[in-house]
Each structure stands twice: as C-alpha cells, then as structure tokens.
Amino acid sequence: MVKPVVYNNRFLYFVMMTNTKRPKFILISLLMLLLFNYPLLSAANKLLYVGKMPLLFVYIATVWLLTIILLWITSAAKK
C-alpha cells in the first residue's frame, strides 16, 4: 500500500483553496503588476521628497505594504 506524499501545509492550502479566494489572489497580483509597471514608476520618479525620502521610494514602499495587507486580508477571510 502506497501512502500519499504530503509536501507541506502551504502546498495543500494552495491546492485545496476555495474557488472564491483564487480569483482574488489573481486580481491582487494583476493589480500589483499594473502598479509596478513602467509608466506609473516613471510618474513617481520625480525630484520630489517626502520626509527626506524620494517620492519613488515612498511609492514603492506604499504599494508593497498595501499589497501585503491585501494578501493578508484575503488569506485570513473565511470565504
């Protein structure tokens, strides 16, 4: 008798993910690709400082943080 191979819990979670979460993850990924695209990055690449930090660094850090928060909220949701 052959036992099934269990890789780890994250792999099983992705395989057994509900059909309502997968489109949300895809949408968040596409939104992240759009926000890190060249035209928006070049629009933020100005000689403007926000609290002694260049606007581009603030833009990248803000988009990255918002993406992490959205992914966390989506994965923590029950349905």
C-alpha positions as a Markdown table, in Angstrom:
| # | Residue | x | y | z |
|---|---|---|---|---|
| 1 | Met | 0.0 | 0.0 | 0.0 |
| 2 | Val | 1.4 | 3.3 | -1.1 |
| 3 | Lys | 1.0 | 6.4 | 1.2 |
| 4 | Pro | 0.2 | 9.7 | -0.4 |
| 5 | Val | 3.0 | 12.2 | -0.3 |
| 6 | Val | 2.3 | 15.3 | 1.8 |
| 7 | Tyr | 4.6 | 18.2 | 0.8 |
| 8 | Asn | 3.7 | 20.8 | 3.4 |
| 9 | Asn | 0.7 | 22.7 | 4.6 |
| 10 | Arg | 1.2 | 25.6 | 2.3 |
| 11 | Phe | 1.1 | 23.4 | -0.8 |
| 12 | Leu | -2.0 | 21.7 | 0.4 |
| 13 | Tyr | -3.6 | 25.0 | 1.2 |
| 14 | Phe | -3.0 | 26.3 | -2.4 |
| 15 | Val | -4.3 | 23.1 | -3.9 |
| 16 | Met | -7.4 | 23.0 | -1.7 |
| 17 | Met | -8.0 | 26.7 | -1.8 |
| 18 | Thr | -11.6 | 27.7 | -2.3 |
| 19 | Asn | -12.7 | 28.9 | -5.6 |
| 20 | Thr | -13.6 | 32.3 | -4.1 |
| 21 | Lys | -10.1 | 33.1 | -3.0 |
| 22 | Arg | -8.2 | 32.2 | -6.1 |
| 23 | Pro | -9.7 | 34.9 | -8.3 |
| 24 | Lys | -9.0 | 37.5 | -5.5 |
| 25 | Phe | -5.3 | 36.5 | -5.4 |
| 26 | Ile | -5.1 | 36.7 | -9.2 |
| 27 | Leu | -6.7 | 40.1 | -9.1 |
| 28 | Ile | -4.3 | 41.4 | -6.5 |
| 29 | Ser | -1.4 | 40.0 | -8.5 |
| 30 | Leu | -2.5 | 41.8 | -11.6 |
| 31 | Leu | -3.1 | 45.0 | -9.7 |
| 32 | Met | 0.5 | 44.7 | -8.3 |
| 33 | Leu | 1.9 | 44.2 | -11.8 |
| 34 | Leu | -0.1 | 47.2 | -13.0 |
| 35 | Leu | 1.2 | 49.4 | -10.2 |
| 36 | Phe | 4.8 | 48.4 | -10.7 |
| 37 | Asn | 4.6 | 49.0 | -14.4 |
| 38 | Tyr | 7.0 | 51.5 | -16.1 |
| 39 | Pro | 4.5 | 54.4 | -16.7 |
| 40 | Leu | 3.5 | 54.6 | -13.1 |
| 41 | Leu | 7.0 | 54.2 | -11.8 |
| 42 | Ser | 8.3 | 56.9 | -14.1 |
| 43 | Ala | 5.5 | 59.2 | -12.9 |
| 44 | Ala | 6.7 | 58.7 | -9.4 |
| 45 | Asn | 10.4 | 59.2 | -10.4 |
| 46 | Lys | 10.5 | 63.0 | -9.7 |
| 47 | Leu | 12.9 | 65.2 | -7.8 |
| 48 | Leu | 10.3 | 65.5 | -5.0 |
| 49 | Tyr | 11.0 | 64.5 | -1.5 |
| 50 | Val | 8.5 | 63.3 | 1.1 |
| 51 | Gly | 10.0 | 63.5 | 4.6 |
| 52 | Lys | 13.6 | 63.4 | 3.2 |
| 53 | Met | 12.8 | 60.3 | 1.1 |
| 54 | Pro | 12.5 | 60.4 | -2.7 |
| 55 | Leu | 8.9 | 60.1 | -4.0 |
| 56 | Leu | 9.8 | 56.9 | -5.9 |
| 57 | Phe | 10.9 | 55.1 | -2.7 |
| 58 | Val | 7.8 | 56.2 | -0.9 |
| 59 | Tyr | 5.6 | 55.0 | -3.8 |
| 60 | Ile | 7.3 | 51.6 | -3.9 |
| 61 | Ala | 7.1 | 51.1 | -0.2 |
| 62 | Thr | 3.5 | 52.1 | 0.0 |
| 63 | Val | 2.4 | 49.8 | -2.9 |
| 64 | Trp | 4.4 | 46.9 | -1.4 |
| 65 | Leu | 2.8 | 47.4 | 2.0 |
| 66 | Leu | -0.7 | 47.7 | 0.6 |
| 67 | Thr | -0.2 | 44.5 | -1.4 |
| 68 | Ile | 1.0 | 42.6 | 1.7 |
| 69 | Ile | -2.0 | 43.9 | 3.7 |
| 70 | Leu | -4.5 | 43.0 | 0.9 |
| 71 | Leu | -3.0 | 39.5 | 0.6 |
| 72 | Trp | -3.2 | 39.0 | 4.4 |
| 73 | Ile | -6.8 | 40.2 | 4.5 |
| 74 | Thr | -7.7 | 37.9 | 1.6 |
| 75 | Ser | -6.0 | 34.8 | 3.0 |
| 76 | Ala | -7.5 | 35.4 | 6.5 |
| 77 | Ala | -11.0 | 35.7 | 5.2 |
| 78 | Lys | -13.3 | 32.8 | 5.9 |
| 79 | Lys | -14.8 | 32.6 | 2.4 |
